[in-house]
Structures are given as C-alpha cells and as structure tokens.
Amino acid sequence: MKVIYDDESDTLTLIFKDDDIFESDEIKDGVIIDYDKQGKIISMELLDASLQIADPKCISYELKETKQAV
C-alpha cells in the first residue's frame, strides 16, 4: 500500500493495488474510490484532506499482533 499527500492540491491518496483505473466514483463530496476492471477497489482519494484529517503529513502504521499457534 502507498500513501501520497499532495500539499499543493491538498489531496490524500491511498493506493491499495498498482493497477489501471477502470472506473472512479465520488461516493461522498471529496471522497473518490477508484476501481479496476473487475470492480475491485484499487485506490481512494480524499480531497481537501487538511480540512478532514488532523495532520495529513503524519502517518502512523500499526500491525495487529496475532496469536501464534502452538
């Protein structure tokens, strides 16, 4: 997964899969979802990100710990 914040356009993009965009849908004002040919989500774009996120330049990444089988 890739996260891109464009300060100039104030856009935050989350890229889940590096593939060609077949279709895009604005599901709410300023929230755009991109789909591949199979209809699977490949990316999400958030417009006016600084108005919706406390600090769009700061990213925290967390892996949920799972229990190991014994």
C-alpha positions as CSV (number, residue, x, y, z in Angstrom):
1,M,0.0,0.0,0.0
2,K,1.2,3.5,-0.8
3,V,0.1,6.8,0.8
4,I,0.6,10.1,-1.0
5,Y,-0.2,13.5,0.3
6,D,0.0,16.3,-2.3
7,D,0.4,19.6,-0.4
8,E,-0.3,21.7,-3.4
9,S,-3.7,20.2,-4.2
10,D,-4.4,19.2,-0.6
11,T,-5.2,15.6,-1.7
12,L,-4.5,12.4,0.2
13,T,-4.4,9.3,-1.9
14,L,-4.3,5.7,-0.6
15,I,-3.1,3.2,-3.3
16,F,-4.0,-0.4,-2.4
17,K,-3.0,-2.0,-5.7
18,D,-0.9,-0.8,-8.5
19,D,-3.3,-1.3,-11.4
20,D,-5.0,0.7,-14.1
21,I,-8.1,2.6,-13.0
22,F,-11.1,1.4,-15.0
23,E,-13.8,3.5,-13.2
24,S,-14.0,6.1,-10.4
25,D,-16.9,7.0,-8.2
26,E,-17.3,10.0,-5.9
27,I,-19.1,8.2,-3.1
28,K,-19.4,11.4,-1.0
29,D,-18.3,15.0,-1.5
30,G,-14.5,14.8,-1.8
31,V,-14.2,11.1,-1.4
32,I,-13.3,9.3,-4.6
33,I,-12.9,5.5,-5.0
34,D,-11.1,4.0,-8.0
35,Y,-11.9,0.5,-9.3
36,D,-10.1,-2.0,-11.6
37,K,-11.9,-3.8,-14.5
38,Q,-13.1,-6.5,-12.0
39,G,-14.8,-3.8,-9.8
40,K,-12.3,-4.2,-7.0
41,I,-11.1,-1.1,-5.1
42,I,-7.5,-0.1,-6.1
43,S,-7.3,3.4,-4.5
44,M,-9.1,6.1,-2.6
45,E,-8.6,9.8,-2.9
46,L,-9.6,12.4,-0.3
47,L,-9.9,16.0,-1.5
48,D,-9.4,18.9,0.9
49,A,-7.5,16.5,3.2
50,S,-6.2,19.1,5.6
51,L,-9.9,20.0,6.4
52,Q,-10.7,16.4,7.3
53,I,-7.5,15.0,8.8
54,A,-5.7,16.4,11.8
55,D,-2.3,16.2,10.2
56,P,-2.3,14.7,6.6
57,K,1.6,14.8,6.6
58,C,1.8,12.4,9.6
59,I,1.3,8.7,9.1
60,S,1.1,6.1,11.8
61,Y,1.3,2.4,10.7
62,E,0.3,-0.4,13.0
63,L,0.3,-4.2,12.6
64,K,-2.2,-6.0,14.7
65,E,-0.5,-8.7,16.6
66,T,-1.9,-12.2,16.2
67,K,-1.5,-15.2,18.5
68,Q,0.8,-17.9,17.1
69,A,-0.5,-21.5,17.0
70,V,1.4,-23.8,19.4
